[in-house]
Amino acid sequence: MSNKYVLVINSGSSSLKFAVINAENGEAPVTGLGECFGLPEAVISWKHQGEKSEEKITSDGDHHQYAINRIVGLMESLGFDRDIVAVGHRIVHGGEKFTSTVRIDQKVLKEIESLSDLAPLHNPAGAKGIEAAMAAFPSLPQFAVFDTAFHQTMPKKAFTGAISNELYKEYGIRRYGFHGTSHYYVSREAAKMLNKPIEQSSFISVHLGNGASVCAISNGKSVDTSMGFTPLAGLMMGTRSGDLDPGVIEFLIKKGWSTEKVFETLNKKSGFLGVSGLTSDARGILEAMEEGHEDAKLAFEVFTYRVAKYIGSYLIPLQNLDAIIFTGGIGENSLPIRREILNNLALLGFKEDVAGNEAARFGDSGVIAHSKTLDAVAMAIPTNEEFVIAQQSVELL
């Protein structure tokens, strides 16, 4: 086995994803998921060399700690315990404090916890995963990789809200952006595919999944992105509304809605699910469209229109454009959605490469459209955030 394996942990409030990643080539010989933590149906499952296993979590204690302890046993039984050189943690929010990957100590852990106001669902869970992993792997160095770090290169005009300066100074209210590791990874891959130095490249990265965001990347650095203070801003998503007139919030509260109900609706009952009334899954939307469901068709049209509108606006912070990059579960796999977005970009000269777009359905990276107008291409590139976490952890060793 290679001596460059990293255990990557992505800890959620009621789940924990994990993977063993080869930091040299990105291969993942082991992947797994613990889910439904805190509930009777809690389980942990994993896949090794194509074989999937699952077991029920019967403990009444801390399920995060149980899952980490089970992972320790799993690493030993599969023979990876001696080859793992570090543990890398995905942390959603680094605020303005963290602009790059850091090695975790007690001070860093406390700072991650102190940012919980900015990501109340994510940072406490990330901290819990770190604590459990530090207890389980006391001899291994642990690293935190932040979703927000890549976007810390945005200029002030891009991250500053048109609100009182006091709100920024006192509460840190500004645009932070997310999906940073994904945008970072695919932009580097695109530069390699175009045989162009990343420091001389311009991309619009479009991460489309249940969460979705667009990022303008100039010379390898994020200069604007669609998610904001929280992941609720920007594009329409699986269950999130994306951009919305904030006056709607006041309107609903005056109608008797609680703030909890308003934000549960905007975060969990909007997007594909809200517009279609059917599902948050893009595949279900497409299937319903084929069966003639009008609201599913409307959800498809709203989503693809908004993505194209953001792409068009992100030409503004760039001096030129080399490529639009589609990634994420939808961006990588949904040919109809990519096709409709490209149709909406006809004014920019994009013409679909039908064969390339078809090939991308099967997980291949490649060119899916060309624009003579902009001398640019559109590409589909599968993301690999775990590989970025593993690479950056090993680099800091």
N, C-alpha and C positions, 0 to 999 in steps of 0.2 A: 504493500500500500504506500501511497505518497505520504510524506510527512507534512503536507500542506492542507490538511483537512480542517475546516472550520465548522463548528456547530452553530447554525444560524437559528435564532429564536425570535418569533414575532408573537408577542403576548397580547391578547385582547382581553376585554373585561370578562368574558365567559368562554374563552377559547385560547388555544396556544398552538401555533403552527411551528414546525421545526424541520430542519433539513441538514444533512451532512453534505457540505459543498467542497469540492476540490478547488482550491483557490487559484490553481494554475490553468485549469481548462473549463471550469464551471459545471462539471458533471456532478450530479446529485445521486449518489448510490442509495441514500436513505432519505425519504420524505415522510412527514407524518402530521397528524392533527389530533389535538385533544379538543373536545367540544362539549357544549351543554354543561359547563362547570356550574356547580351549585344546585344542579337538578338531579333527580333520580336516574334520568336517562344518560348521564355523563358517560362518555366513552373516549378511548384513545385508540387511534388506528395509525398504521404505518405501512409503507411499501418499501421492500428491499429486493432489488434485482427482479422487478416485475411482479413479485408475489406480495399480495396484500394481507395484512393481519389486523384484527380488531379485538379489543377486550373492553369489558365494562369496568368503569371506575366504581368500586364498591365502598371506598373510604368516605367517612362523614366529615373528614378534616378539610384542609385547604387543598382544593383540587389542582391549583397551579403547582404547589409543592409536590403533590402526588405525581403529576405529569412529569415534572423535571426529574424526580427520583426514578420514575419508570424509564425515562430516556437514558439515565445513567446505566441502569441495568441492561437496557437494549444495546447501548454502545458496547458494553462489555461482552454480551452474548454474541454480537455480530463481529466482534474483533476490531472495533474502531477506537476503543478507549485509549490505546497508546499512540494513535495517529492524529488525534485532534489536538491542534496547537493553540486554539483560541475559541472563545464563544463570542459571536457577534449578535447584537440585539438591534432590531428595528424599533426606533422610537419616533413617534409621529411628530412631536413638537419640540423644537429646540429653541424657540423664541429668537431673540437677537443674540443670546449668549453663545450658542453653538453654531459655528459656521463651517465645521468640518467634523469628521469622525474623531472621537476621543476615547482614550482608555478610561475605564470606569474605576473610580475609587469612591469612598463614602461621600466625599464632597460633591462629586459629579452626580451621584445618586440623589443626594438631597436637592441639587439644583434641578434635576429632572422632575422630582416630586413637586418642587416649588412652581413649576410651569403648568401644573395641573389645571389651573383656572383657564388656561388657553386651550386645553384639550382634556376636558373632564372625563371623557369616556376612554381615552387612550393612554395618557401618560401614567395615571395610577396603575393601570394594568401592566404597562411596560416596566414600571418600577418593581412591581410584584414579581414579574418574570426574572428581572435582574437579581433581586434578593434571593429567589429560589435557586437560580443558577450559581450564584456566588457561594451559597451554602453547599450545593451539590458538587461543584467543581472548584474547590478552594485553591488549587494549585494552578488553574488555567487563567491567563489574562482575559479580561472581558472588555468588549468595546461597544460603544453606542454609535449607531449610524442614524442620522436624523432626516426625516422626510423634508424638513424645511431648509436644511443647510444649503442645498444647491441654489436656492433662490435668494440667498443673502447677498448675491452680487447685483440684485436689481437696483437701479438708480432710485433716488428719493422720489422723483416725479412718478415712478411706477408704483411704489409701495405706499405712498402717502395718501390717506383718505382726505376727501374735501370736507373735513370736520374740524372742530376746535383742536388746536395744537395740544391743549391740556389733556384731551382724551388719549393722545399718543404718549405724552410725557408721563402721565399718571398711571395709565392702564396698559400701555403698549398696544393700543388699537391701531393696526396697520395691515397691509397685505403681507402675508407670510408665504402662502403657496404650499402645495403638498405634491406627492408623487415625485419628489426630487430625485430619488435613486433611479426611478424608471426613466425619467427624462434624461438624466446623466448618461445612463447606459446606452439607450438607443441612439443618442446623438453621437456618441463615440463609435458605435457600430456603423452608423450611416457614413461617417467620415471615412472609415476604413473601406467601406464598399465603394465609395466614390473616389477612393485613392487621393484624398485631400486632407491636409493637416487640420485637425479640429480647431486649431488657433486661427485658421483662415476660412472657417465655414459658417454658414448661416442656415439655421433650421427652424421649422415650426413643428414641434413634437406634440402629437395628439394622442393622449392616453385615454382610451375609451374602455370602460368596464362598468361595474356597478357604481363605482366612483369614477369621475371623468374630469380631465383637465387638459388645457392647452398651454404650451410654454414656448415663448420666443427665445431662441438660443443664438447668441452672436459670439463667434470666436470661442465657443466652448462654454460660455457663461450665460446663465439665465438673466434675461433683461426684462421679462414680464411673464406673468402667468395668471390663469383665470381664477383659481381658487384664492380665497382671500384671508381674512382673519381666522376663519374656520373653513372646513371643507364643504360648507353649504353653498358657497358662492360659485359663480361661473356657469358652466354648462348644466343643462338638464341631465339628470343621472337616473339610476335605477329607481331609487325612492326619494331622492333629494330634488328640490325645486330648481336649484341653481339661482341665477340672478332674479330678483323680485323687488318690486317697489316696496320699500320699507313701510310706506303708508298702509299697506295691507295688514301689517301686524297691529297697528293702532286700531284700524277698522274692526278687526276680528275681536280684539280685546274689548272694545266698546260694545260689541254685540254679545258680550258675556263669556267669550272664550278665555280660559286661563292661559297664562304664558306657556305652561307645560303642554297644553293641548295644541297651541299654535306651533310650537317648535317640534313637537312630535309629528304633527302633520307635515311640516315643511321638510323634516329630515327622513321620515319613515313612511309617509303615505302620499308622496308627490312623485314627480318624475314620470318614468314609464308607467309605474303602478297607478299613480293618480290620474294621469291623462287617459290611459286606456281603461281603467277600472278593472283590469284583468290580472296583470303580472308585472313584476319588476325586471323580468328576464327578457333580454332582447330576442332570444330565440322564440320565446312564447309570443312576443309581439309579431314577429315575422310570420309565424304559423297562423295566428289569428287573422292577419292581413290577407293571407291566401284564402282563408275561409270567408272573407268579405266583411270582417268586423271593422266598422267605420272608425271607432275610437282608437283601435289599435293602429290603423292607418294614420290617424291624426298624430298619435304619439310618435310614430316613425318620422313623420314630416316635421314635427316641431323639433325633435332631436337633431336630425340631419341638417335642418336649416340653421339651428343655433350653432352647431359645430362649424359649419361653413362660414357663418357670420364672424365667429371668433377668429378663424384662420385668416379671413380677409383683413380683419383689423390688426392682426399681428404682423402684417407687412410693415406697419408704421414704425415700430422700433428697430427694424432691420434695414441695413443699407442695401442688401440684395438677398436672394433666396436660392439656396442650393437644393433643398428638398423639404417636402412635407412628410413627416414620419407618422404612420399609424401604428399604434401598439396597444397593449392591454387586451383583455379577453375578447372584447367586441372589435377593437381595431385590428387585431391579428386575424380574427376568424370570420367576421361577418362581411362577406362579399357584397350583399345588397346594401348594407349601410355605407360601406366605403364608396360604392358606386354612386349612391345618391348624393353623398357629400361632394364627390368630384363633379357630378352634374351641376350642383349649385355653385361650383367654382369655374364655370365655363367662361365667365368674363375674364378670368385670369389666364385663359388659354389652356387649361388642363383637359387633356383627352385621354380617356382610359386606354391602357394597354390590357386588352381583354385577357390574353393568355397569361400575362403576369399577374393580373388580379385573380384569375382562377387558381393559379398555382399557389398563391398566398393563403388560400383556404386550408391548405394541408400543412400549415406551419412553416412554410418556406419564407425566408427573407427575400425581398426582391423589389424591383421597380414595378409599379402598378399603373402609372400614368406619366405623361410628359406634357410640359408646357413650353412651346417655342416662344411664347410671349415673354415669359420670365426666365427662360433658359434654365428651367428647374424640372425636377421630377417629383413624383409622389412615390413613397415606399411603404412597405409593410415589414416591420421588424419585431419579432417576438422579444418581449422584455425579459430581463433576468435580474430582478432586484436582489435576490439572495446572493448571486455571484458578486455583485457590487459590494455587498456587506462583507462577504468573505475576503475579497481582494483588499478592501480598505482596512480590514482588521489585520491581515497579514502584513500589509505595508507598515503599519504602526508597530509591529513586533520588532 
